[in-house]
Amino acid sequence: MSTSSSQPTLTPGATAALAVVGTLSWLPMNLLPYEVATLSDSYGFGTTGAGWTATAELLVLAFTAAWLGPTIARRDKRALTVAGVLVSSTGAVASILAQEGILVVSSRLTVGLGCGMIAAATSALPTLHRRPKRVFGYMQVTLGIQFGFANYAMGLAAPLGRERLFVVELAFLALLGTLAMLLPRGVMKVSPRAAGAIVDSGMSKPVLACIASLVLLWASIEASWSFAEQAATARGLSEQSLILWFTISGLTGPGGGAIAAALGERYGYVAPLAVGFLIQMLSAIAMYCVGGYDTYVLGIMLFNAPVAFTTTYLMGLLAALDETGRGASMGAAAANFGGAVGPVLGVVALTIPNLASVGVAAVVLLLIGLILCLWSAQT
């Protein structure tokens, strides 16, 4: 099947805009701890209600991206991104104004819907670049920067009370969302027969295996992150030292994306993916399965950089396996499906008698994910 894009490659300006706008689809996950705490304490949802609301929001995000993924090649990705920003912004405004539980839940699901639209469009656009994986690396770098600014903004907005989360969310959507106008349309020009094939044909087994690997990677990440504070307390970390090490660990995230972007394809996919997954396994073991203050600190220091590094390579592999952008778009949904596990695990945290089981589960998920992605890379 012969296909061609209306714009064969991303310009430097469009690439920069994409790297920034693409982070908006991760905003609900970056603000997840604040959302759970806000809904639980300030809106009276309780831990269970807040956890399930956050889970529902992430699932709406993931399902939306998955629904749009199969037809993303023939969609106007700039228009879809702009529409997603508007829908999410509407949800954020509704969250600020909402006073009752059902209205708050509805507004949060609206935010998830809009972010899912953004995720589907922006994850498919890197396939227009000559080196898609490098663009995904740039996106991971800006994601780490956004994470830092979001936490800082939450501190500045403290005087706003319980609405501060939604005000910060709206500010990010309004400021960064304007850059969506700089994105290309990215519509594939194909014959009617080929267009039908793009919509109707199933994805190849390597693509599906890589998507499954992303689900497992992010399920493992959120499993580890959900209990990180409890594990830190059990290892003797004070609240002050915990915040310090968490902050330093977070700052290593952009480095992982930058390294992946710099390495490019010079070492292929097999070796980098193996290294990324193995370091993530070491992090889980050090945080949960081996006692001691110093060991835990080592584990948390190894936590964030390989997340960005490995995600970049997995998204790049999807772009290489499926040039229509469908695979990468579904990959964004896959990461959020995995991420949705986090709040669920938070709800049932007290039912786990031994935190070491969290580390074991994380390692098992990572091992299966590694096997799947290595098979995809070698096929």
ABEGO torsion letter per residue (X at the ends): XBBBBABABBBAAAAAAAAAAAAAAAAAAAAAAAAAAAAAAAAGAEAAAAAAAAAAAAAAAAAAAAAAAAAAAABBAAAAAAAAAAAAAAAAAAAAABABAAAAAAAAAAAAAAAAAAAAAAAAAAAABABAAAAAAAAAAAAAAAAAAAAAAAAAAAAAEAAAAAAAAAAAAAAAAAAAAABBAGBBBBBAAAAAAAAABBBBAAAAAAAAAAAAAAAAAAAAAAAAAAAAAAAGBBAAAAAAAAAAAAAAAAAAAAAAAAAEAAAEAAAAAAAAAAAAAAAAAAAAABBEAAAAAAAAAAAAAAAAAAAAAAAAAAAAABAAGAAAAAAAAAAAAAAAAAAAAAAAAAABABAAAAAAAAAAAAAAAAAAAAAAAAX
